[in-house]
Amino acid sequence: MKKDEMNEQIAQIDKAMRLGNEGLSDDQKAYFCDQRPERIDPYHGILERFANWARAESLWILGFGTGCGAIELRPLMTSRYDMYRYGIQPRPTPRQAGVFVIGGYASVKTMKRIVRSYEQMQGPKFVLGLGSCTINGGMYWDSYNTINRLDHYIPVDIYIAGCMPRPEALLAGFNRLKEMIKAGQCDGMNSYAENFDWYKKNQKQIIKHWNMPDYNW
Amino acid sequence: MMKDIAIKAGYTLISLFVITNYGLLLGGTMARVRAKVQGRIGQPVWQPYIDIIKNNVLRTGISHGVMFYLGPVFRLAGGLGTYLFIPAVYGSLVFANFAFSGDLLLVMYFIFFGQLGMALGAGQSGHPYSPIGVARGLAQMSAFEVPFALSVIAIAAQYQTLSVTEFVALQQGGILNWIVFTNPLATIAAMISFLGMSMGNPFSIVIAPQEIPIGPPTEMQSSFLGMLQTNRAIFNGAKLVLFMNLYFGGATSVLSMVVKTFLIYLYTVIVGASFPRFRADQSIRFFLGIPTLIGIAAVVVQMI
């Protein structure tokens, strides 16, 4: 095969791997990245265990209350529950947050923001589904504008059932999440990258007016 | 010659290592003090270490260009520069750092330098809250520099020097030689401006999480943020050491440095825990009001 042909084939494959960003106008496309998320292998052995320990002991929650369950997050900061003693603290921007707490039902309108925020978080990132609504829709299971199963749209590491689960349950959930992170069981970031097409298909099925890039860097 | 340079480099590294760890532990301790004020238990004292490790071992990091990389570097350079030109412990070879005559002006410049570097980095991130935070930070900084500069002019006129080491030397020989007693007006002006410099409440208008989450470092993540957190520890330590040297007689041992800087920091934390946040305009008006008048009074007293 000639060198030119080979280069052309590589360029075609590269183009096919790029994201279409069809929701954006031509002007906007220049501002956004069209690269897919890639799997990033963890470190090995003691290094990864140490990294996981640090990740588990420093959980920064994204301060984005997506539904009514977010009301249970506030008491965690108060003196009665005091989540800071477990190394958990809120963070106002997705770039710096590591844990995304989906507070109850996720309406289609919020789902768009959930996807954007989740993709902007830096990996490894963890998702905690709070309340029954994130598991099967809960009392909104036949609602016209909420999703039923959260893990069809973003990878979820742990669920806390209940409507509402109390702050104690939330703390117990956080501590279970910490154990799972330390055991190296939470790899939602790589699972999202590997099943990116499936997640995107599901997201686009419910978010009709898709006016954002396919992957938000 | 080479041996001297190697020894000085070794001493500098030891000095930096000590101030970094001290700054981090101080940050952790003060978070616990704040928690106690609020009736909580609070985070572990070593939490800042875990946060920095976590941020540095994140698997991904997004850059927005060359200046985005350089922003935290400038910030760190500002922190290191501030610390390295202040003698941390008077009479100690290891903690003398690179103090020389006239270094006070350089140190005051370095306090500004990091903020300006961060402005460039934050500007390139493209997030609208970053320039708002930077604008607030620079405006407030210009405001609190006025009483601080007046205070420095007053004590420089009083002691006829601009060298931090000489200030410490002139304050030796008893608690009544400290500038806090020989020139209380200058000390009051400077300690009020120190509240603004440490950016705690009520002057936390730069990183105001409920208004402009979270100001300049909105887009900073992973190791960029780790670097900023490390710098915060060093910069905090440097500022505390500077104020201890200028107004509270300096320190002749590491232990007295730790005690004095701890108490100075505790003062800012207690003020922060007691007052809510100012708005940006209120903060600037505040510094240009009574603290500036106290500063002018301190200068006038020296002129008479």
Boltz contact constraints between the chains, C-beta under 6 A:
constraints:
  - contact:
      token1: [A, 40]
      token2: [B, 59]
      max_distance: 6.0
  - contact:
      token1: [A, 51]
      token2: [B, 57]
      max_distance: 6.0
  - contact:
      token1: [A, 54]
      token2: [B, 50]
      max_distance: 6.0
  - contact:
      token1: [A, 54]
      token2: [B, 53]
      max_distance: 6.0
  - contact:
      token1: [A, 54]
      token2: [B, 54]
      max_distance: 6.0
  - contact:
      token1: [A, 55]
      token2: [B, 54]
      max_distance: 6.0
  - contact:
      token1: [A, 57]
      token2: [B, 50]
      max_distance: 6.0
  - contact:
      token1: [A, 58]
      token2: [B, 50]
      max_distance: 6.0
  - contact:
      token1: [A, 58]
      token2: [B, 51]
      max_distance: 6.0
  - contact:
      token1: [A, 58]
      token2: [B, 54]
      max_distance: 6.0
  - contact:
      token1: [A, 79]
      token2: [B, 38]
      max_distance: 6.0
  - contact:
      token1: [A, 79]
      token2: [B, 39]
      max_distance: 6.0
  - contact:
      token1: [A, 79]
      token2: [B, 40]
      max_distance: 6.0
  - contact:
      token1: [A, 82]
      token2: [B, 40]
      max_distance: 6.0
  - contact:
      token1: [A, 82]
      token2: [B, 41]
      max_distance: 6.0
  - contact:
      token1: [A, 84]
      token2: [B, 42]
      max_distance: 6.0
  - contact:
      token1: [A, 84]
      token2: [B, 43]
      max_distance: 6.0
  - contact:
      token1: [A, 85]
      token2: [B, 41]
      max_distance: 6.0
  - contact:
      token1: [A, 87]
      token2: [B, 47]
      max_distance: 6.0
  - contact:
      token1: [A, 92]
      token2: [B, 209]
      max_distance: 6.0
  - contact:
      token1: [A, 92]
      token2: [B, 213]
      max_distance: 6.0
  - contact:
      token1: [A, 92]
      token2: [B, 214]
      max_distance: 6.0
  - contact:
      token1: [A, 93]
      token2: [B, 213]
      max_distance: 6.0
  - contact:
      token1: [A, 93]
      token2: [B, 218]
      max_distance: 6.0
  - contact:
      token1: [A, 95]
      token2: [B, 219]
      max_distance: 6.0
  - contact:
      token1: [A, 95]
      token2: [B, 221]
      max_distance: 6.0
  - contact:
      token1: [A, 96]
      token2: [B, 221]
      max_distance: 6.0
  - contact:
      token1: [A, 96]
      token2: [B, 225]
      max_distance: 6.0
  - contact:
      token1: [A, 122]
      token2: [B, 58]
      max_distance: 6.0
  - contact:
      token1: [A, 122]
      token2: [B, 60]
      max_distance: 6.0
  - contact:
      token1: [A, 122]
      token2: [B, 221]
      max_distance: 6.0
  - contact:
      token1: [A, 122]
      token2: [B, 222]
      max_distance: 6.0
  - contact:
      token1: [A, 123]
      token2: [B, 59]
      max_distance: 6.0
  - contact:
      token1: [A, 123]
      token2: [B, 60]
      max_distance: 6.0
  - contact:
      token1: [A, 217]
      token2: [B, 62]
      max_distance: 6.0
